[in-house]
Amino acid sequence: MKTLNHLFPVIIIFCIGLSSCTKPSPQLPSNKTANGNTAIQSMLEMNKVLALKEDSTIQAMVDEQAIPYIKSKSGIWYSVIHATNSDSLINDSIVTFSYKMYDLNGAEMLSEKKTVRFGKKEIPTGLEDGLRLMRKGETIRLIVPWYLAYGMKGEDNIPPYTSLMYLIVSEITSPQAH
């Protein structure tokens, strides 16, 4: 009987220890559903609608231009003003280019010379996609929809949801030093 009295607390502690080893299953926060966050889903749908509307606006603008534009697979519009037979711009090279940036009403927003490591996302996606279409020494006009430019947030003097036009001259390319 004495040994049972001594074993009883040990057995209880052992059982409590075993039952506390199982992890409870995670619970969803009260503001989330099992199907995902509906606010995020509705925001994505709204942005798709806005992007399609912007594509239609750019298409109408391009149709009115005297300069022929081509739409790339990524969604930018471009027109080669001065073509060359030079080498194409490639990833991992250092590219120097001059550009003027305008809003779709033709108001100049920026004019500068820039040097970037090509393919390293140092510039907006649409501008980099436009550079991929160029050869050294070429001049192109580029129309970039807002979702490939500065997006919903904008930047400095560029308001949110602003599509941009560029006049770009690629000047120098050199292989990146490894």
ZIGINOR-V661730 format. One line per field, one symbol per residue. ss: DSSP state (H for helix, E for strand, C for the rest). phi: phi as a letter, one per 30 degrees, with the letter a starting at -180 (. if undefined). psi: psi as a letter, one per 30 degrees, with the letter a starting at -180 (. if undefined). Layout:
ss->???
phi->???
psi->???
This chain:
ss->CHHHHHHHHHHHHHHHHHHCCCCCCCCCCCCCCCCCCHHHHHHHHHHHHHHHHHHHHHHHHHHHCCCCCEECCCCCEEEEEECCCCCECCCCEEEEEEEEEEECCCCEEEEEEEEEECCCCCCCHHHHHHHHCCECCCEEEEEECHHHCCCCCCECCECCCCCEEEEEEEEEEEECCC
phi->.ddddddeddddddddddddddddddcdedcccddjddddddddddddddddddedddedddddddddcccdddjccbbddbcbcddddbdiccccbcaccbdddjddcabacbbbddichdbeeddddddddcceidbbcbccdedcccidciahccdehcdbcbcbbdcbbbdddc
psi->eeeeeefeeeeeeeeeeefffkklkkkklfgllffljfeeeeeeeeeeeeeeeeeeeeeeeeffkfkklkklefglklkjejllglklkllglkkklklkkllffgkkfkklkkkljkgghflkeeeeeeeffllkflklkkkjlefgcgafeakcgjllhjllkkjkjkekkkkkk.
